[in-house]
Amino acid sequence: MVVRGELERRLTELRSEFEAGRRLEPDLQERLRVVSQTLLRVSGAIQVLEELLGADAGHNGAPADAAVEVPSGA
C-alpha cells in the first residue's frame, strides 16, 4: 500500500516539474517562432535559386530540380 507521505512527495515533485515547464515554455515558443521564420526565409532563397537555375536549364534543355516544401505554421 502507498503511504500518504509518498503521495505528497510525488505531488510536490510533479508540481515542481510542472512549474519548471511553464517557465521554459515561453522561451521554447519564441525559439520555435525564430526557427520557423528562418526556415521560411531559407525556403524562399532556395526557391529563387531553383527558379534561376531552371531559367538557365531552359536555355540548355536540362530539367530543374523539384521545389522545396515550405513548413506549415510559419
KOLDRENKE-16999 format. One record per residue: residue in three letters; x, y, z of N, C-alpha, C, CB in turn; chain; residue number from 1. Coordinates in Angstrom, 3 decimals. Each point is the difference from the previous one (the first is absolute). Glycine has a CB too. Layout:
KOLDRENKE-16999
ala  X  Y  Z  X  Y  Z  X  Y  Z  X  Y  Z  A  NUM
...
END
This chain:
KOLDRENKE-16999
met  0.838  -1.178  0.000  -0.838  1.178  0.000  0.890  1.251  0.000  -1.847  -1.258  1.222  A  1
val  1.406  2.271  -1.915  0.752  1.247  -0.111  -0.266  0.856  1.228  -0.109  -0.090  -2.522  A  2
val  1.175  0.599  3.087  -0.108  0.843  1.196  -0.296  1.436  -0.419  1.600  -1.503  1.271  A  3
arg  -2.410  2.204  -0.484  -0.395  1.378  -0.294  1.224  0.894  -0.223  -2.085  -0.334  1.365  A  4
gly  3.117  0.144  -0.593  1.222  0.805  -0.148  0.627  -0.160  -1.378  0.388  -0.225  2.447  A  5
glu  -0.428  -0.985  -2.990  0.532  -0.248  -1.345  -0.819  0.744  -1.053  0.827  -2.256  0.745  A  6
leu  -2.144  2.243  -0.585  -0.874  0.704  -0.937  0.244  1.504  0.059  -1.718  -1.814  0.243  A  7
glu  1.880  2.339  0.948  0.259  1.432  0.146  1.350  0.384  -0.601  -1.399  0.017  2.077  A  8
arg  2.412  -0.870  -1.866  1.321  0.257  -0.579  -0.076  0.003  -1.524  1.095  -1.058  2.005  A  9
arg  -1.808  0.085  -2.547  -0.128  -0.076  -1.465  -0.769  1.199  -0.530  0.064  -2.508  0.107  A  10
leu  -1.106  2.931  0.605  -0.771  1.178  -0.401  0.891  1.235  -0.015  -2.089  -1.019  0.963  A  11
thr  2.935  1.172  0.030  0.929  1.127  0.044  0.961  -0.042  -1.184  -0.175  0.038  2.502  A  12
glu  0.697  -1.226  -2.819  0.905  -0.151  -1.151  -0.695  0.389  -1.298  1.209  -1.836  1.203  A  13
leu  -2.426  1.350  -1.386  -0.743  0.289  -1.230  -0.319  1.483  -0.123  -0.973  -2.296  0.080  A  14
arg  0.605  2.924  1.018  -0.266  1.442  -0.040  1.259  0.769  -0.378  -1.791  -0.278  1.737  A  15
ser  2.927  -0.152  -1.206  1.268  0.645  -0.313  0.339  -0.163  -1.485  0.785  -0.419  2.358  A  16
glu  -0.948  -0.790  -2.888  0.249  -0.244  -1.421  -0.939  0.819  -0.875  0.787  -2.305  0.556  A  17
phe  -2.049  2.393  -0.146  -0.987  0.759  -0.749  0.384  1.472  -0.064  -1.767  -1.633  0.690  A  18
glu  2.159  2.206  0.432  0.395  1.410  0.031  1.264  0.246  -0.819  -1.046  0.211  2.261  A  19
ala  1.978  -1.129  -2.217  1.215  0.132  -0.813  -0.374  0.004  -1.479  1.377  -1.155  1.786  A  20
gly  -2.296  0.307  -2.180  -0.465  -0.028  -1.382  -0.712  1.281  -0.395  -0.204  -2.456  0.181  A  21
arg  -0.605  2.985  0.724  -0.707  1.263  -0.287  0.980  1.155  -0.185  -1.968  -0.822  1.319  A  22
arg  3.051  0.825  -0.548  1.003  1.063  -0.141  0.773  -0.146  -1.311  0.202  0.125  2.503  A  23
leu  -0.008  -1.342  -2.943  0.759  -0.272  -1.215  -0.824  0.212  -1.269  1.349  -1.625  1.301  A  24
glu  -2.643  1.438  -1.221  -0.882  0.034  -1.169  0.094  1.283  -0.828  -1.503  -1.468  1.273  A  25
pro  1.465  2.673  -0.699  0.079  1.207  -0.843  1.295  0.076  -0.817  -1.412  1.167  1.687  A  26
asp  2.526  -1.556  -1.083  1.271  0.010  -0.720  -0.025  -0.985  -1.161  1.182  0.653  2.109  A  27
leu  -1.724  -1.823  -1.869  -0.079  -1.002  -1.062  -0.920  0.455  -1.136  0.429  -1.788  1.705  A  28
gln  -1.531  2.433  -1.356  -0.904  0.514  -1.031  0.692  1.072  -0.840  -1.972  -0.500  1.481  A  29
glu  2.745  1.368  -0.845  0.723  1.034  -0.734  1.061  -0.626  -0.906  -0.410  1.623  1.881  A  30
arg  1.106  -2.609  -1.364  1.009  -0.678  -0.820  -0.644  -0.690  -1.197  1.422  -0.334  2.038  A  31
leu  -2.577  -0.274  -1.839  -0.726  -0.640  -1.098  -0.413  1.032  -1.044  -0.825  -1.775  1.575  A  32
arg  0.359  2.949  -1.118  -0.389  1.062  -0.924  1.195  0.446  -0.832  -1.787  0.748  1.596  A  33
val  2.936  -0.567  -0.952  1.208  0.435  -0.707  0.436  -1.061  -1.015  0.709  1.348  2.019  A  34
val  -0.727  -2.607  -1.621  0.396  -1.080  -0.912  -0.961  -0.070  -1.184  0.997  -1.290  1.927  A  35
ser  -2.293  1.450  -1.674  -0.986  -0.038  -1.089  0.236  1.137  -0.988  -1.669  -1.056  1.552  A  36
gln  1.968  2.258  -1.036  0.293  1.132  -0.890  1.265  -0.252  -0.811  -1.116  1.548  1.622  A  37
thr  2.118  -2.115  -0.981  1.250  -0.305  -0.700  -0.241  -1.022  -1.100  1.302  0.502  2.085  A  38
leu  -2.061  -1.543  -1.778  -0.313  -1.012  -1.012  -0.760  0.612  -1.174  -0.060  -1.752  1.793  A  39
leu  -0.851  2.665  -1.500  -0.762  0.649  -1.056  0.918  0.826  -0.903  -2.013  0.062  1.506  A  40
arg  2.936  0.702  -0.900  0.944  0.808  -0.786  0.911  -0.884  -0.852  -0.062  1.771  1.781  A  41
val  0.582  -2.837  -1.168  0.888  -0.895  -0.736  -0.764  -0.686  -1.134  1.384  -0.365  2.082  A  42
ser  -2.607  -0.036  -1.809  -0.818  -0.626  -1.035  -0.223  0.958  -1.168  -1.125  -1.409  1.750  A  43
gly  0.864  2.683  -1.428  -0.182  1.000  -1.060  1.262  0.176  -0.815  -1.682  1.162  1.406  A  44
ala  2.828  -1.130  -0.738  1.274  0.137  -0.713  0.251  -1.211  -0.888  0.911  1.389  1.883  A  45
ile  -1.229  -2.573  -1.380  0.160  -1.221  -0.805  -0.885  0.067  -1.231  0.547  -1.325  2.064  A  46
gln  -1.783  1.763  -1.875  -0.931  0.087  -1.128  0.515  0.965  -1.059  -1.902  -0.525  1.540  A  47
val  2.417  1.683  -1.116  0.534  0.976  -0.957  1.161  -0.604  -0.775  -0.707  1.891  1.497  A  48
leu  1.622  -2.543  -0.781  1.156  -0.600  -0.671  -0.427  -1.113  -0.945  1.420  0.572  1.974  A  49
glu  -2.391  -1.376  -1.559  -0.499  -1.056  -0.890  -0.635  0.599  -1.252  -0.387  -1.488  1.989  A  50
glu  -0.358  2.581  -1.821  -0.608  0.641  -1.166  1.071  0.574  -0.925  -2.039  0.534  1.367  A  51
leu  3.070  0.060  -0.775  1.093  0.520  -0.830  0.706  -1.132  -0.725  0.301  1.918  1.581  A  52
leu  -0.050  -3.011  -0.887  0.635  -1.150  -0.646  -0.930  -0.605  -1.049  1.318  -0.458  2.095  A  53
gly  -2.620  0.473  -1.810  -0.966  -0.509  -0.966  -0.029  0.851  -1.256  -1.356  -0.910  1.875  A  54
ala  1.502  2.236  -1.709  0.045  0.888  -1.161  1.232  -0.302  -0.831  -1.237  1.783  1.267  A  55
asp  2.367  -2.016  -0.578  1.217  -0.386  -0.718  -0.168  -1.354  -0.667  1.367  1.325  1.618  A  56
ala  -2.024  -2.255  -0.905  -0.210  -1.337  -0.538  -0.890  0.058  -1.235  0.271  -0.976  2.298  A  57
gly  -1.208  1.927  -2.315  -0.869  0.145  -1.156  0.778  0.380  -1.246  -1.843  0.652  1.521  A  58
his  2.985  0.000  -1.343  0.826  0.379  -1.136  0.834  -1.153  -0.530  0.065  2.289  0.910  A  59
asn  0.270  -3.240  -0.023  0.828  -1.107  -0.471  -0.725  -1.340  0.023  1.970  1.248  0.811  A  60
gly  -3.271  -1.235  -0.475  -0.818  -1.204  -0.072  0.052  -0.894  1.232  0.358  0.108  -2.401  A  61
ala  0.404  0.229  3.433  0.079  -0.830  1.203  -1.175  0.313  0.922  2.520  -0.087  -0.184  A  62
pro  -3.126  -0.939  0.819  -1.133  0.239  0.900  0.460  0.597  1.325  -1.224  -1.902  -1.072  A  63
ala  0.366  2.751  1.672  0.289  0.577  1.320  -0.419  -0.990  1.077  -0.315  2.357  -0.882  A  64
asp  0.915  -2.301  2.067  -0.369  -0.866  1.123  -1.370  0.393  0.545  2.435  -0.319  0.574  A  65
ala  -3.029  -0.567  0.243  -1.316  0.254  0.590  0.069  1.128  1.019  -0.617  -2.400  -0.360  A  66
ala  -0.502  3.083  0.562  -0.088  1.102  0.953  0.059  -0.537  1.430  -1.358  1.347  -1.651  A  67
val  1.755  -0.493  2.594  0.070  -0.347  1.410  -1.335  0.288  0.653  2.467  0.483  0.053  A  68
glu  -2.931  -1.388  0.804  -1.262  0.188  0.705  0.201  0.959  1.161  -0.759  -2.306  -0.662  A  69
val  -0.129  3.300  0.800  0.048  0.969  1.088  -0.734  -0.582  1.184  0.119  1.946  -1.605  A  70
pro  0.496  -1.936  2.818  -0.666  -0.569  1.163  -1.252  0.789  0.360  2.204  -0.830  0.828  A  71
ser  -3.239  0.125  -0.367  -1.237  0.672  0.393  0.181  0.680  1.336  -1.349  -1.669  -1.274  A  72
gly  0.535  2.684  1.536  0.054  0.723  1.252  1.073  1.060  0.048  -0.869  -2.002  1.055  A  73
ala  1.554  2.224  -2.132  1.072  1.005  -0.019  -0.507  1.317  -0.512  1.675  -1.784  -0.341  A  74
END
